Amino acid sequence: MMDDFGLYPREEPFDPLGVMLFKALQVIAFLFFLALLAVSPDAKDGKIDSKAEFMITLDWPDNHPDDLDLFVQDPAGNIAWYRHREAGFLTLDRDDRGGANDFIMVAGKKIASPIREEIVTIRGILAGEYTVNVSHFVATTGEPVTANVKVQKLNPTAQVVFDNKFTLDHTGDEKTAVRFRIDAEGKVVNVDQRPKSLLETFRSSWRNGADLDPRTGVSRNTARVRRD
Protein backbone atom coordinates (compact mmCIF):
# COMPACT_ATOMS: atom_id res chain seq x y z
CA MET A 1 0.00 0.00 0.00
CA MET A 2 1.32 3.44 -0.89
CA ASP A 3 1.54 6.19 1.73
CA ASP A 4 0.06 9.70 1.43
CA PHE A 5 3.07 10.89 -0.62
CA GLY A 6 2.72 8.10 -3.20
CA LEU A 7 5.82 6.21 -1.96
CA TYR A 8 6.12 2.61 -1.00
CA PRO A 9 6.91 2.17 2.68
CA ARG A 10 10.38 0.82 3.59
CA GLU A 11 10.59 -2.80 4.65
CA GLU A 12 13.37 -1.91 7.09
CA PRO A 13 14.17 1.39 8.82
CA PHE A 14 17.13 3.37 7.41
CA ASP A 15 20.33 2.91 9.49
CA PRO A 16 22.86 5.73 8.79
CA LEU A 17 25.46 4.22 11.13
CA GLY A 18 25.47 0.91 9.23
CA VAL A 19 25.93 2.72 5.92
CA MET A 20 28.86 4.68 7.30
CA LEU A 21 30.52 1.53 8.58
CA PHE A 22 30.06 -0.18 5.21
CA LYS A 23 31.62 2.77 3.37
CA ALA A 24 34.51 2.83 5.85
CA LEU A 25 35.20 -0.85 5.14
CA GLN A 26 35.24 -0.12 1.41
CA VAL A 27 37.82 2.63 1.93
CA ILE A 28 40.01 0.38 4.11
CA ALA A 29 39.86 -2.40 1.49
CA PHE A 30 40.89 0.04 -1.24
CA LEU A 31 43.82 1.35 0.81
CA PHE A 32 44.93 -2.23 1.53
CA PHE A 33 44.90 -2.95 -2.21
CA LEU A 34 47.09 0.11 -2.86
CA ALA A 35 49.52 -1.06 -0.16
CA LEU A 36 49.85 -4.46 -1.86
CA LEU A 37 50.69 -2.77 -5.15
CA ALA A 38 53.36 -0.69 -3.42
CA VAL A 39 55.20 -3.78 -2.16
CA SER A 40 54.61 -5.97 -5.21
CA PRO A 41 57.53 -7.86 -6.90
CA ASP A 42 57.63 -5.10 -9.55
CA ALA A 43 59.73 -3.08 -7.10
CA LYS A 44 63.01 -4.85 -7.84
CA ASP A 45 65.53 -2.66 -6.00
CA GLY A 46 68.04 -4.95 -4.32
CA LYS A 47 66.41 -8.09 -5.71
CA ILE A 48 68.78 -10.97 -6.48
CA ASP A 49 67.69 -13.15 -9.39
CA SER A 50 69.03 -16.66 -8.83
CA LYS A 51 67.85 -18.24 -12.08
CA ALA A 52 70.43 -20.14 -14.12
CA GLU A 53 71.30 -19.36 -17.73
CA PHE A 54 73.10 -22.67 -18.41
CA MET A 55 73.21 -26.04 -16.64
CA ILE A 56 76.09 -28.48 -17.07
CA THR A 57 75.69 -32.06 -15.84
CA LEU A 58 78.10 -34.96 -15.53
CA ASP A 59 76.74 -38.42 -14.82
CA TRP A 60 78.12 -41.95 -14.75
CA PRO A 61 76.54 -45.37 -14.01
CA ASP A 62 74.35 -45.65 -10.90
CA ASN A 63 76.00 -47.16 -7.81
CA HIS A 64 79.45 -46.90 -9.41
CA PRO A 65 82.14 -46.65 -6.70
CA ASP A 66 84.53 -44.41 -8.69
CA ASP A 67 84.74 -40.69 -8.00
CA LEU A 68 84.57 -38.35 -11.00
CA ASP A 69 84.79 -34.57 -10.77
CA LEU A 70 83.44 -31.77 -12.93
CA PHE A 71 85.56 -28.67 -13.60
CA VAL A 72 84.16 -25.63 -15.43
CA GLN A 73 86.18 -22.55 -16.37
CA ASP A 74 84.61 -19.26 -17.50
CA PRO A 75 86.08 -16.64 -19.89
CA ALA A 76 87.58 -14.70 -16.97
CA GLY A 77 89.55 -17.74 -15.80
CA ASN A 78 87.34 -18.58 -12.81
CA ILE A 79 87.05 -22.33 -12.19
CA ALA A 80 84.21 -24.00 -10.29
CA TRP A 81 85.10 -27.37 -8.75
CA TYR A 82 84.80 -29.22 -5.45
CA ARG A 83 87.36 -26.99 -3.68
CA HIS A 84 85.85 -23.76 -5.01
CA ARG A 85 82.14 -24.25 -5.50
CA GLU A 86 81.33 -20.63 -6.39
CA ALA A 87 83.48 -18.78 -8.90
CA GLY A 88 82.14 -15.75 -10.75
CA PHE A 89 78.77 -16.75 -12.18
CA LEU A 90 79.68 -20.46 -11.85
CA THR A 91 78.21 -22.60 -9.07
CA LEU A 92 78.85 -26.27 -8.34
CA ASP A 93 75.36 -27.22 -7.15
CA ARG A 94 76.02 -30.92 -6.65
CA ASP A 95 79.31 -32.67 -5.84
CA ASP A 96 79.18 -36.48 -6.06
CA ARG A 97 81.90 -38.59 -4.43
CA GLY A 98 80.96 -41.90 -6.00
CA GLY A 99 80.80 -44.68 -3.42
CA ALA A 100 82.47 -42.56 -0.73
CA ASN A 101 79.95 -41.08 1.71
CA ASP A 102 77.24 -40.58 -0.94
CA PHE A 103 74.12 -40.80 1.22
CA ILE A 104 70.73 -39.14 1.64
CA MET A 105 68.66 -38.89 4.83
CA VAL A 106 65.19 -40.45 4.73
CA ALA A 107 63.04 -40.42 7.90
CA GLY A 108 66.18 -39.91 9.96
CA LYS A 109 68.00 -42.85 8.38
CA LYS A 110 71.09 -42.67 6.19
CA ILE A 111 70.52 -44.41 2.86
CA ALA A 112 73.12 -44.86 0.14
CA SER A 113 72.28 -42.80 -2.94
CA PRO A 114 72.60 -44.70 -6.24
CA ILE A 115 72.78 -41.53 -8.35
CA ARG A 116 76.14 -40.48 -9.75
CA GLU A 117 75.83 -36.89 -10.93
CA GLU A 118 77.56 -33.54 -10.65
CA ILE A 119 75.91 -30.24 -11.66
CA VAL A 120 77.36 -26.81 -12.41
CA THR A 121 75.10 -23.86 -13.21
CA ILE A 122 76.01 -20.59 -14.91
CA ARG A 123 73.87 -17.84 -13.32
CA GLY A 124 74.84 -14.89 -15.47
CA ILE A 125 76.04 -13.99 -18.94
CA LEU A 126 79.77 -13.44 -19.47
CA ALA A 127 80.73 -13.47 -23.13
CA GLY A 128 83.60 -15.72 -24.17
CA GLU A 129 84.67 -19.34 -24.01
CA TYR A 130 83.75 -21.87 -21.32
CA THR A 131 85.71 -25.07 -20.79
CA VAL A 132 84.11 -28.20 -19.28
CA ASN A 133 86.50 -30.89 -18.05
CA VAL A 134 86.10 -34.16 -16.16
CA SER A 135 88.72 -35.68 -13.87
CA HIS A 136 88.85 -39.30 -12.69
CA PHE A 137 89.68 -38.51 -9.07
CA VAL A 138 89.56 -42.06 -7.68
CA ALA A 139 89.51 -45.17 -9.90
CA THR A 140 88.36 -47.72 -7.32
CA THR A 141 87.50 -50.50 -9.76
CA GLY A 142 90.54 -50.15 -11.99
CA GLU A 143 88.19 -50.36 -14.98
CA PRO A 144 87.28 -47.71 -17.58
CA VAL A 145 84.22 -45.61 -16.74
CA THR A 146 81.80 -44.24 -19.34
CA ALA A 147 80.59 -40.78 -18.40
CA ASN A 148 78.14 -38.38 -20.03
CA VAL A 149 78.33 -34.60 -20.13
CA LYS A 150 75.38 -32.43 -21.13
CA VAL A 151 75.24 -28.66 -21.52
CA GLN A 152 71.81 -27.00 -21.64
CA LYS A 153 70.92 -23.40 -22.33
CA LEU A 154 67.90 -22.69 -20.12
CA ASN A 155 66.60 -19.29 -21.24
CA PRO A 156 64.29 -18.33 -22.80
CA THR A 157 63.56 -22.03 -23.41
CA ALA A 158 65.59 -25.17 -22.69
CA GLN A 159 68.00 -26.07 -25.48
CA VAL A 160 70.64 -28.83 -25.52
CA VAL A 161 73.97 -27.31 -26.56
CA PHE A 162 76.06 -30.46 -26.12
CA ASP A 163 75.42 -34.07 -25.09
CA ASN A 164 78.09 -36.74 -25.45
CA LYS A 165 79.70 -39.75 -23.78
CA PHE A 166 83.38 -40.45 -23.25
CA THR A 167 85.62 -42.79 -21.24
CA LEU A 168 88.04 -42.25 -18.36
CA ASP A 169 90.28 -45.15 -17.41
CA HIS A 170 92.63 -44.32 -14.52
CA THR A 171 93.09 -42.12 -11.47
CA GLY A 172 94.16 -38.65 -12.56
CA ASP A 173 92.76 -39.04 -16.07
CA GLU A 174 91.44 -35.65 -17.24
CA LYS A 175 89.45 -35.03 -20.39
CA THR A 176 87.96 -31.95 -21.99
CA ALA A 177 84.32 -32.79 -22.58
CA VAL A 178 83.46 -29.59 -24.44
CA ARG A 179 84.41 -25.97 -24.99
CA PHE A 180 81.66 -23.55 -25.99
CA ARG A 181 81.60 -19.84 -26.69
CA ILE A 182 78.72 -17.43 -26.03
CA ASP A 183 78.18 -13.86 -27.15
CA ALA A 184 77.06 -10.88 -25.05
CA GLU A 185 73.40 -11.92 -25.44
CA GLY A 186 74.08 -15.45 -24.18
CA LYS A 187 73.79 -17.06 -27.60
CA VAL A 188 76.07 -20.06 -28.20
CA VAL A 189 78.23 -19.23 -31.22
CA ASN A 190 80.74 -22.12 -31.20
CA VAL A 191 81.11 -25.62 -29.76
CA ASP A 192 84.21 -27.83 -30.02
CA GLN A 193 86.23 -30.38 -28.06
CA ARG A 194 89.78 -29.07 -28.30
CA PRO A 195 91.68 -30.46 -25.28
CA LYS A 196 92.68 -28.09 -22.49
CA SER A 197 93.91 -29.20 -19.06
CA LEU A 198 92.43 -27.26 -16.16
CA LEU A 199 94.51 -29.25 -13.68
CA GLU A 200 97.57 -27.93 -15.51
CA THR A 201 96.28 -24.44 -14.70
CA PHE A 202 96.71 -25.27 -11.02
CA ARG A 203 100.17 -26.72 -11.63
CA SER A 204 101.24 -23.60 -13.54
CA SER A 205 100.05 -21.40 -10.68
CA TRP A 206 102.11 -23.49 -8.28
CA ARG A 207 105.25 -23.25 -10.43
CA ASN A 208 104.78 -19.49 -10.71
CA GLY A 209 104.82 -19.14 -6.94
CA ALA A 210 101.11 -18.93 -6.24
CA ASP A 211 99.98 -20.34 -2.91
CA LEU A 212 98.16 -23.22 -4.61
CA ASP A 213 98.82 -26.96 -4.46
CA PRO A 214 98.61 -28.40 -8.01
CA ARG A 215 97.42 -31.75 -6.64
CA THR A 216 94.51 -30.34 -4.68
CA GLY A 217 94.11 -26.74 -5.79
CA VAL A 218 94.21 -25.48 -2.19
CA SER A 219 96.65 -23.42 -0.15
CA ARG A 220 100.00 -24.93 0.82
CA ASN A 221 99.01 -24.30 4.42
CA THR A 222 95.67 -26.07 4.13
CA ALA A 223 95.47 -29.66 5.35
CA ARG A 224 95.43 -32.02 2.38
CA VAL A 225 92.07 -33.65 2.86
CA ARG A 226 89.68 -33.92 -0.03
CA ARG A 227 86.52 -32.62 1.58
CA ASP A 228 85.17 -31.73 5.01
Summary of the structure (lengths in Angstrom):
residues: 228
radius of gyration: 30.1
end to end distance: 91.0
largest distance: 110.9
contacts: 563
relative contact order: 0.15
helix: 14%
strand: 36%
